[in-house]
C-alpha cells in the first residue's frame, strides 16, 4: 500500500527541498494544490475553467474544486504511488474531505510531518540569502559567501540578486499565516497519533535522515 503523508512547514523551512528528496529517493509525488490549480487553469481543463471563473470574480476557490483536482491527480497516479500533500488540508473540513478522498481509493494518511522552525533564526536565514543572477547558485550573507567576493563560485558571473520579499516583515507575516492555517488541523492529526515534528533548522541532511526514520523506522 502507498505511503501517503502531509508535509508541513512555513516558507523557508526547507519543505520544498525535503519534498524533492522524497520524490527522488522514494518515488513519491508531491501534490501542491497551488501548482495543480495553476496547471489546470493553464491547460483549460473543466476544473481549471471553473477555478479561473472563481478567481476572476475575486473569490476563493471552493473545497469542491480543490478536492476534485486532488481526486483526479490521485486517480492518475494509481493506488501504489506514494503521495506528499502540500498546502492541503488547511481546515478541519478539508481534513475530512481528504479522509474521504483517500478512503474511497483504499488509501489512508500515514504521517503528518511538521518542520519546526525558530522564527528569529528563520528571519536570519531568509533575509540573508541571495543567488547568482546567471546560474541560480544560492548564497548567504552569513553562512555561504562566494569564495571570491562578488564572483559566483559556480559560473564566474558577477551578477547577484535577492528576492524582494526576503525581508523580516514579510517572513514574520508568512509565519503568522502559517500558524493560522495549521492551527485548525494539527489537533485532528495529533489525536490520531500520526504527527511527528522535525527540527527544520537543522542541517538539510539531518532533516532528511529524521524524516527517513519516521517513514521507515528501523
C-alpha positions as CSV (number, residue, x, y, z in Angstrom):
1,X,0.0,0.0,0.0
2,X,1.2,3.5,-0.9
3,X,2.7,5.7,1.9
4,X,0.7,9.0,2.0
5,X,1.9,11.9,4.1
6,X,1.3,15.6,4.7
7,X,4.4,17.7,4.9
8,X,4.0,20.9,6.8
9,X,6.3,23.9,7.3
10,X,6.4,27.6,6.9
11,X,8.1,29.3,3.8
12,X,11.8,28.9,4.3
13,X,11.7,25.8,6.5
14,X,13.1,23.7,3.7
15,X,9.9,21.8,2.9
16,X,10.4,22.1,-0.8
17,X,13.9,20.6,-0.5
18,X,12.7,17.7,1.5
19,X,9.8,17.0,-0.8
20,X,12.1,16.9,-3.8
21,X,14.4,14.5,-2.0
22,X,11.4,12.2,-1.1
23,X,10.4,12.3,-4.7
24,X,13.9,11.4,-5.9
25,X,14.6,8.8,-3.2
26,X,11.3,7.1,-2.8
27,X,9.3,7.8,-5.9
28,X,6.8,9.9,-4.0
29,X,4.7,12.5,-5.8
30,X,4.2,16.0,-4.3
31,X,0.7,17.3,-4.8
32,X,0.7,21.0,-4.3
33,X,-2.8,22.5,-4.5
34,X,-1.4,25.8,-5.7
35,X,0.6,24.2,-8.5
36,X,-2.3,22.0,-9.5
37,X,-4.7,24.9,-9.8
38,X,-2.3,26.9,-11.9
39,X,-1.7,23.9,-14.2
40,X,-5.4,23.2,-14.6
41,X,-6.1,26.8,-15.4
42,X,-3.3,26.9,-17.9
43,X,-4.4,23.7,-19.5
44,X,-8.1,24.8,-19.7
45,X,-9.4,21.6,-18.1
46,X,-13.1,21.7,-17.0
47,X,-12.0,22.2,-13.3
48,X,-9.4,24.7,-14.5
49,X,-12.2,26.7,-16.2
50,X,-14.2,26.6,-13.1
51,X,-11.3,27.7,-11.0
52,X,-10.5,30.6,-13.4
53,X,-14.0,31.9,-13.2
54,X,-14.0,31.9,-9.4
55,X,-10.6,33.6,-9.2
56,X,-11.6,36.2,-11.9
57,X,-14.6,37.0,-9.6
58,X,-12.1,37.7,-6.8
59,X,-13.3,34.7,-4.7
60,X,-11.6,31.8,-3.1
61,X,-11.6,28.5,-4.9
62,X,-14.1,26.2,-3.3
63,X,-13.2,23.0,-1.4
64,X,-15.2,21.1,-4.1
65,X,-12.9,22.3,-6.9
66,X,-9.8,21.6,-4.9
67,X,-10.9,18.1,-3.9
68,X,-11.9,17.4,-7.5
69,X,-8.4,18.3,-8.6
70,X,-6.9,16.1,-5.9
71,X,-9.1,13.2,-6.8
72,X,-8.1,13.5,-10.4
73,X,-4.4,13.5,-9.5
74,X,-4.7,10.5,-7.2
75,X,-6.5,8.5,-9.8
76,X,-3.9,9.4,-12.4
77,X,-1.1,8.3,-10.2
78,X,-2.6,5.0,-9.3
79,X,-3.0,3.2,-6.0
80,X,0.6,2.3,-5.4
81,X,2.3,5.7,-5.9
82,X,3.0,7.3,-2.5
83,X,1.9,11.0,-2.2
84,X,3.0,14.1,-0.4
85,X,0.2,16.6,0.2
86,X,1.4,20.2,0.2
87,X,-0.9,23.1,1.1
88,X,-3.8,20.9,1.8
89,X,-5.7,20.4,4.1
90,X,-5.8,23.8,5.8
91,X,-9.2,23.5,7.6
92,X,-11.0,20.8,9.6
93,X,-13.5,20.5,6.7
94,X,-10.7,19.9,4.2
95,X,-9.2,17.3,6.6
96,X,-12.5,15.4,6.4
97,X,-12.6,15.7,2.7
98,X,-9.1,14.3,2.4
99,X,-10.0,11.4,4.6
100,X,-12.9,10.6,2.1
101,X,-10.7,11.1,-1.0
102,X,-8.2,8.6,0.4
103,X,-10.7,6.0,1.8
104,X,-12.6,6.0,-1.4
105,X,-9.4,4.8,-3.1
106,X,-8.4,2.3,-0.4
107,X,-5.7,4.7,1.0
108,X,-5.0,6.1,4.4
109,X,-3.0,9.1,5.7
110,X,0.1,7.6,7.3
111,X,2.1,10.6,8.6
112,X,1.8,14.3,9.2
113,X,5.4,15.7,9.4
114,X,5.9,19.3,10.6
115,X,9.2,21.0,10.1
116,X,9.5,23.2,13.1
117,X,11.5,26.5,13.0
118,X,12.6,29.2,15.3
119,X,11.1,32.4,13.9
120,X,14.1,34.7,14.7
121,X,16.5,32.1,13.2
122,X,14.2,31.8,10.1
123,X,14.3,35.5,9.6
124,X,18.1,35.4,9.7
125,X,18.1,32.5,7.2
126,X,15.8,34.1,4.7
127,X,16.8,37.7,4.8
128,X,20.5,36.8,4.2
129,X,20.0,34.7,1.2
130,X,20.8,35.7,-2.4
131,X,21.5,33.9,-5.7
132,X,23.7,34.2,-8.7
133,X,21.8,36.0,-11.4
134,X,23.2,33.8,-14.1
135,X,23.2,30.1,-12.8
136,X,21.0,30.4,-9.7
137,X,23.6,29.2,-7.3
138,X,22.5,30.0,-3.7
139,X,24.5,32.1,-1.2
140,X,24.0,33.7,2.2
141,X,25.4,36.8,3.8
142,X,26.4,34.9,7.0
143,X,26.7,31.2,6.1
144,X,27.8,30.9,2.5
145,X,29.6,33.8,0.7
146,X,31.4,33.3,-2.6
147,X,35.0,32.3,-2.3
148,X,35.9,35.4,-4.2
149,X,33.9,38.5,-3.3
150,X,31.4,39.3,-6.0
151,X,32.1,36.3,-8.2
152,X,29.9,33.2,-8.4
153,X,31.8,30.1,-7.4
154,X,29.9,28.0,-9.9
155,X,29.9,30.1,-13.1
156,X,32.0,33.1,-12.5
157,X,29.2,35.6,-13.0
158,X,29.3,38.9,-11.1
159,X,25.6,39.4,-11.1
160,X,23.6,38.5,-8.0
161,X,20.0,39.0,-7.0
162,X,17.8,38.9,-3.9
163,X,14.1,38.3,-3.8
164,X,12.2,41.5,-2.9
165,X,10.0,39.6,-0.4
166,X,13.0,38.2,1.5
167,X,12.7,40.8,4.3
168,X,11.9,40.5,8.0
169,X,8.4,41.9,7.9
170,X,7.3,39.5,5.1
171,X,8.8,36.5,6.8
172,X,7.0,37.3,10.1
173,X,3.8,37.8,8.2
174,X,4.2,34.4,6.5
175,X,4.9,32.8,9.9
176,X,1.7,34.2,11.3
177,X,-0.3,33.0,8.3
178,X,1.3,29.6,8.6
179,X,0.3,29.3,12.2
180,X,-3.2,30.4,11.5
181,X,-3.6,27.8,8.7
182,X,-2.1,24.8,10.6
183,X,-3.7,25.5,13.9
184,X,-7.1,24.0,12.9
185,X,-5.7,20.7,11.5
186,X,-2.8,19.7,13.8
187,X,-5.1,18.8,16.8
188,X,-7.1,16.5,14.4
189,X,-4.0,14.5,13.5
190,X,-2.4,14.7,16.9
191,X,-5.5,12.9,18.2
192,X,-4.8,10.1,15.8
193,X,-1.1,9.9,16.9
194,X,0.3,10.4,13.4
195,X,2.0,13.8,13.8
196,X,5.8,13.9,14.0
197,X,7.9,17.1,14.4
198,X,11.3,17.6,13.0
199,X,13.8,20.4,13.7
200,X,13.6,22.3,10.4
201,X,16.5,24.5,11.4
202,X,18.9,21.5,11.4
203,X,21.3,20.7,8.5
204,X,19.3,19.6,5.4
205,X,20.8,16.1,5.5
206,X,20.0,15.8,9.2
207,X,16.4,16.8,8.4
208,X,16.2,14.2,5.6
209,X,17.5,11.5,8.0
210,X,14.9,12.4,10.6
211,X,12.1,12.2,8.1
212,X,13.5,8.9,6.8
213,X,13.5,7.5,10.3
214,X,9.8,8.5,10.7
215,X,8.7,7.0,7.3
216,X,10.9,3.8,7.6
217,X,11.7,3.1,11.2
218,X,14.4,0.5,11.8
